């Protein structure tokens, strides 16, 4: 199916369409994938709640409309029950088709519980739903609790449900007898506030794991989510269905145009000034305080809930006040990044891989690619050693690091060590 979709849509559009259908993101251009991440739209590439909801909703709608063509079934049959069963089958099948990743399983479990609640006449969207979905995931994959995927997906859903369960929010955005244009404005305001809430909720998690925070994601998602849910996915589903008889071209044309708009939004937002703010490593205690405060806000129903704002504010101030590191060293001592007097971050080894390079840049609060210390003015490098003087708060710090595993004359190395303030090496050094 991935090959079939990529043959119908070229470039990143085909890659995104394949990701929506099968979860395979391999054909998305790296620059476009980075633009999606910087614009806060990367969640569209990971099959989860949005996609499961769209698939279930589309199947239920089609089932109801088709069965209702029969007057007898429409008047005597329990069509909503049949449609819910069809939606459940669609949710399970879609989860299996896309590789059964943790966010997809969580979304599938949640969708099934919503359908069961609807059949039983119960209120479906509650925090109990989130808790039950989390329990299923943690029973099967307990290690996922420390990963960003679990934390981001469950934090977003928890924030949305807790926000819309609040009595004042229900009064503002519930059903009103009013003109359509006012109802439309109310719906747009609800989407905007929900998007801003989700961005604020996910920001600490994104900073903790990825050392970056997006600023325009809420605005981009207001257009991107409806475009994906109501245009791209239905058009792609219809095109795949009609391809069985060779008539899918119109559906692919609609999907291609919609995906072109989506990519344009991602590129425009990602290129806007200040689209992403890079921050250094967040203290674990600050992250824990913000998580605890968020949970307190979501779980409590009385005025006691607002006490949760205190640890959130403390954690945020703590994070912002954390100084940007001057020197970052990996645990094995092999790689380091040093911030120069001009504020630029540069790395020790010329052939550092992309993963380690990105890791050091993110930990140093750098949004971009770090420079090489061998090319920085004032640094002295040869094949085996690196030496640089760094001026901080009126003091000169001398940093020495090894760049290879080749032997260095011990007398010279000992002499350098005596003069250095910081020595970094991955190898055993002479005792002296």
C-alpha positions in Angstrom: 0.0 0.0 0.0 2.9 2.4 0.8 4.4 1.8 -2.7 1.0 2.2 -4.3 0.4 5.6 -2.6 3.9 6.9 -3.3 3.4 6.0 -7.0 0.3 8.1 -7.1 1.7 11.2 -5.2 5.2 12.4 -5.8 7.7 13.7 -3.2 6.9 14.5 0.4 3.1 14.6 -0.4 3.3 10.9 -1.2 5.3 10.3 1.9 2.8 12.1 4.2 -0.1 10.3 2.5 1.7 7.0 3.1 2.3 7.9 6.7 -1.4 8.6 7.2 -2.4 5.2 5.7 0.4 2.8 6.9 2.6 4.8 9.3 5.6 4.6 7.0 7.4 8.0 6.9 10.4 7.0 4.9 9.5 8.9 1.7 9.1 12.3 3.4 12.0 14.6 2.5 14.2 15.4 5.5 13.8 19.2 5.1 10.0 18.8 5.0 10.0 16.5 8.0 12.1 19.1 9.9 9.7 21.9 8.8 6.7 19.8 10.1 8.5 19.4 13.4 9.4 23.1 13.7 5.9 24.1 12.8 4.4 21.8 15.5 2.8 19.6 12.9 4.9 16.5 13.4 2.0 14.8 15.3 0.3 14.5 11.9 3.0 12.1 10.7 2.6 9.7 13.7 -0.7 7.8 13.5 -2.4 8.4 16.7 -5.6 10.0 18.1 -6.4 12.3 15.2 -6.1 9.6 12.6 -7.9 7.0 14.5 -10.8 9.4 15.2 -11.0 10.4 11.5 -11.0 6.8 10.4 -13.6 5.7 12.9 -15.8 8.8 12.3 -15.6 8.3 8.5 -16.6 4.6 8.7 -19.4 5.3 11.2 -20.8 8.1 9.0 -20.6 6.0 5.8 -22.2 3.0 7.6 -25.1 5.1 8.9 -25.8 6.7 5.6 -25.6 3.5 3.6 -27.9 1.5 6.0 -30.3 4.4 6.3 -31.0 4.1 2.6 -33.3 1.3 3.6 -36.5 2.7 5.3 -37.1 -0.5 7.2 -33.6 -0.5 8.7 -33.7 3.2 9.4 -37.0 2.8 11.3 -36.6 -0.5 13.1 -32.8 -1.2 13.2 -30.3 0.0 15.8 -28.2 1.7 13.2 -26.0 3.6 15.7 -25.0 0.3 17.4 -24.1 -1.2 14.0 -22.2 1.9 13.0 -20.3 1.8 16.3 -19.4 -1.8 15.7 -18.1 -0.9 12.2 -16.1 1.9 13.7 -14.5 -0.5 16.2 -13.5 -2.8 13.4 -12.0 0.1 11.6 -10.1 1.3 14.6 -8.6 -2.2 15.2 -7.8 -2.7 11.6 -6.2 0.7 11.2 -4.1 0.1 14.3 -2.9 -3.2 13.0 -2.2 -1.9 9.5 -0.1 1.0 10.7 2.3 -1.2 12.8 0.6 -1.0 16.3 2.8 1.7 17.7 2.2 2.8 21.3 0.4 6.1 20.5 -1.8 4.2 18.0 -2.7 1.5 20.5 -3.5 4.1 23.1 -5.7 5.9 20.6 -7.4 2.6 19.6 -8.1 1.7 23.2 -9.6 5.1 23.8 -11.7 5.0 20.6 -13.1 1.6 21.6 -14.0 2.8 25.1 -15.7 5.9 23.6 -17.7 3.6 21.3 -18.7 1.3 24.2 -19.7 4.3 26.3 -21.8 5.7 23.4 -23.6 2.3 23.1 -24.2 2.2 26.8 -25.5 5.7 26.9 -22.6 6.9 29.2 -20.5 10.1 28.9 -17.6 9.0 26.8 -14.8 11.7 27.1 -13.7 11.7 30.7 -10.3 11.4 32.5 -11.3 7.8 33.4 -11.0 7.1 29.7 -7.4 8.5 29.7 -6.6 6.5 32.8 -7.9 3.3 31.3 -5.9 3.8 28.1 -2.8 4.5 30.1 -3.3 1.4 32.2 -3.5 -0.8 29.1 -0.4 0.7 27.5 1.6 0.5 30.8 0.6 -3.1 31.4 2.0 -4.1 28.0 4.9 -1.6 27.7 5.8 -0.2 31.1 9.0 1.3 29.8 7.1 3.7 27.6 6.2 5.9 30.6 9.7 7.5 30.4 9.5 8.1 26.6 8.4 11.3 25.0 5.7 9.5 22.8 3.7 8.3 25.8 4.1 11.6 27.8 3.2 13.9 24.8 0.2 11.9 23.7 -1.3 11.4 27.2 -0.5 14.9 28.4 -2.3 16.4 25.3 -5.5 14.3 25.8 -5.5 14.9 29.5 -5.3 18.6 29.1 -8.0 18.7 26.4 -10.5 16.7 28.5 -9.8 18.5 31.7 -10.1 21.9 30.0 -13.4 21.1 28.4 -14.8 19.5 31.6 -14.5 22.8 33.4 -18.0 24.3 34.0 -17.0 27.7 32.7 -15.5 26.3 29.5 -18.7 24.2 29.0 -20.8 27.3 29.4 -18.7 29.3 26.9 -18.4 26.7 24.1 -21.5 24.5 24.7 -24.6 24.6 22.5 -26.2 28.0 22.2 -29.2 29.2 20.2 -27.5 31.8 18.1 -26.7 32.7 14.5 -24.5 30.4 12.5 -21.7 33.0 12.1 -21.6 33.4 15.9 -21.5 29.6 16.4 -18.7 29.5 13.8 -16.7 32.1 15.7 -17.3 30.2 18.9 -16.0 27.0 17.4 -12.9 28.8 16.0 -12.2 30.3 19.5 -12.6 26.9 21.0 -10.1 25.4 18.6 -7.6 28.3 19.2 -7.8 28.1 23.0 -7.5 24.3 22.9 -4.5 24.5 20.6 -2.8 27.1 22.8 -3.5 24.9 25.9 -2.0 21.9 24.2 1.1 23.8 23.1 1.6 25.1 26.7 1.0 21.6 28.1 3.5 19.9 25.7 6.1 22.7 25.9 7.8 21.4 29.2 7.9 17.8 27.8 9.3 19.0 24.5 11.9 21.2 26.2 12.9 18.3 28.6 13.4 15.7 25.9 14.3 17.8 22.8 15.4 21.1 24.3 13.2 23.1 21.9 9.8 24.8 22.2 7.6 25.9 19.3 5.7 29.2 19.3 3.3 29.1 16.4 2.1 25.5 16.5 -1.3 26.3 17.9 -2.1 28.7 14.9 -0.7 26.2 12.3 -2.8 23.4 13.8 -6.0 25.3 13.5 -5.8 25.0 9.8 -3.7 21.8 9.5 -5.9 19.5 11.7 -9.2 20.2 9.9 -7.4 20.1 6.5 -6.0 16.6 7.3 -9.1 15.3 9.0 -11.8 16.4 6.6 -9.9 16.7 3.3 -6.7 14.7 3.0 -7.8 11.5 4.8 -11.3 11.2 3.2 -9.9 12.0 -0.2 -7.1 9.4 0.2 -9.6 6.8 1.5 -11.9 7.4 -1.5 -9.0 7.3 -3.9 -7.7 4.0 -2.5 -11.2 2.6 -2.7 -11.8 3.8 -6.3 -8.4 2.5 -7.4 -9.8 -1.0 -7.2 -11.7 -0.1 -10.3 -9.2 2.3 -11.8 -11.1 5.5 -11.0 -9.1 7.0 -8.1 -7.5 9.9 -10.0 -9.9 12.6 -8.8 -9.4 11.6 -5.2 -5.6 11.7 -5.6 -5.8 15.1 -7.2 -7.7 16.5 -4.2 -5.3 14.8 -1.7 -2.3 16.2 -3.6 -3.7 19.8 -3.6 -4.5 19.6 0.1 -1.1 18.1 1.0 0.6 20.9 -1.0 -1.3 23.4 1.2 -0.2 21.5 4.3 3.4 21.5 3.3 3.2 25.2 2.5 1.9 25.9 6.0 4.7 23.9 7.5 7.4 25.6 5.5 6.0 29.1 6.1 5.6 28.6 9.9 9.0 26.9 10.2 10.7 29.7 8.4 9.1 32.5 10.5 11.3 34.4 12.9 11.3 32.8 16.4 9.4 29.7 15.2 11.5 27.5 17.6 13.1 28.6 20.8 16.1 26.5 21.8 16.7 26.0 25.5 19.5 24.1 27.4 19.0 21.0 29.5 16.0 21.3 31.8 16.7 20.4 35.5 14.8 17.1 36.4 13.4 18.7 39.5 11.9 21.6 37.5 10.4 19.1 35.0 9.0 17.1 37.9 7.5 20.2 39.5 5.7 21.2 36.3 4.4 17.7 35.7 3.1 17.4 39.3 1.4 20.8 39.0 -0.2 19.9 35.7 -1.6 16.7 37.1 -2.9 18.5 40.2 -4.7 21.0 37.9 -6.3 18.2 35.8 -7.4 15.9 38.6 -8.9 18.2 41.2 -12.4 19.6 40.7 -12.5 22.2 43.4 -10.7 25.5 43.9 -7.8 23.5 45.3 -6.9 22.7 41.7 -5.4 26.2 41.2 -2.6 25.4 43.8 -1.1 23.4 40.9 -0.2 26.6 39.2 2.5 27.3 41.9 4.8 24.3 41.0 4.3 25.0 37.3 5.4 28.6 37.7 8.3 27.5 39.9 9.4 24.9 37.3 9.1 27.4 34.5 11.2 30.1 36.2 13.7 27.5 37.2 14.0 26.3 33.6 14.4 29.8 32.2 16.9 30.8 34.9 19.1 27.7 34.3 22.3 29.0 32.7 23.3 27.9 29.3 26.3 25.5 29.7 29.7 26.6 28.5 31.0 23.0 28.2 29.1 19.8 27.5 30.7 16.4 27.7 29.2 13.0 26.7 29.3 10.2 29.3 32.1 8.4 27.6 34.3 11.5 27.4 34.7 11.0 23.6 32.7 14.1 22.5 32.4 17.6 23.8 30.9 20.9 22.8 32.3 24.2 23.9 30.7 27.6 23.8 33.1 30.3 22.6 33.4 33.9 23.7 31.0 34.9 20.8 28.3 32.5 22.0 28.7 30.0 19.2 28.7 26.3 20.1 31.4 24.1 18.5 32.1 20.4 18.8 35.4 18.6 19.2 35.6 15.9 16.5 35.4 16.7 12.8 33.7 13.4 12.0 31.0 13.5 14.7 27.8 11.8 13.5 24.6 13.6 13.0 22.9 12.1 16.1 25.7 13.1 18.5 26.0 16.5 16.8 22.3 17.2 17.2 22.4 15.9 20.8 25.2 18.3 21.8 23.6 21.2 19.9 20.2 20.7 21.7 21.8 20.3 25.1 23.6 23.6 24.5 20.5 25.4 23.6 21.5 25.8 19.9 18.9 25.8 17.2 21.0 24.7 14.3 24.2 22.9 13.4 27.2 23.4 15.7 30.5 24.5 14.3 33.8 22.6 14.5 36.3 23.5 17.1 39.1 22.9 14.6 37.8 25.8 12.6 37.1 28.2 15.5 39.4 31.2 15.9 41.5 30.9 19.0 41.4 27.1 19.2 44.5 25.0 18.7 44.0 21.6 17.3 46.1 18.8 15.8 45.2 15.1 15.1 45.5 14.1 18.8 44.8 17.1 21.1 42.7 20.3 21.4 43.5 23.4 23.4 41.4 26.5 23.9 41.1 29.4 26.3 37.6 30.6 27.3 36.9 33.9 29.0 34.1 33.8 31.6 33.3 36.4 34.2 36.7 37.9 34.1 38.5 34.6 34.4 40.4 32.6 31.7 39.6 28.9 31.6 42.0 26.6 29.7 40.4 23.5 28.2 42.4 20.5 27.0 40.8 17.5 25.3 42.1 14.4 23.4 40.9 13.9 19.9 42.3 10.4 19.1 43.4 7.2 20.8 47.0 7.5 19.5 49.8 7.8 22.0 51.0 11.3 23.0 54.4 11.8 24.6 53.6 11.7 28.3 55.9 14.6 29.2 54.2 16.9 26.8 50.7 15.7 28.0 51.6 16.2 31.7 52.9 19.7 30.9 49.7 20.6 29.2 47.6 19.1 32.1 49.5 21.3 34.6 48.5 24.4 32.7 44.9 23.4 32.0 41.8 24.0 34.2 39.7 21.3 32.5 40.9 18.1 30.9 38.6 15.8 29.0 39.7 12.4 27.6 38.0 9.1 26.8 41.3 7.2 27.5 43.4 6.3 30.5 45.9 9.1 31.2 49.3 8.8 32.9 48.9 8.9 36.7 51.0 12.1 36.9 
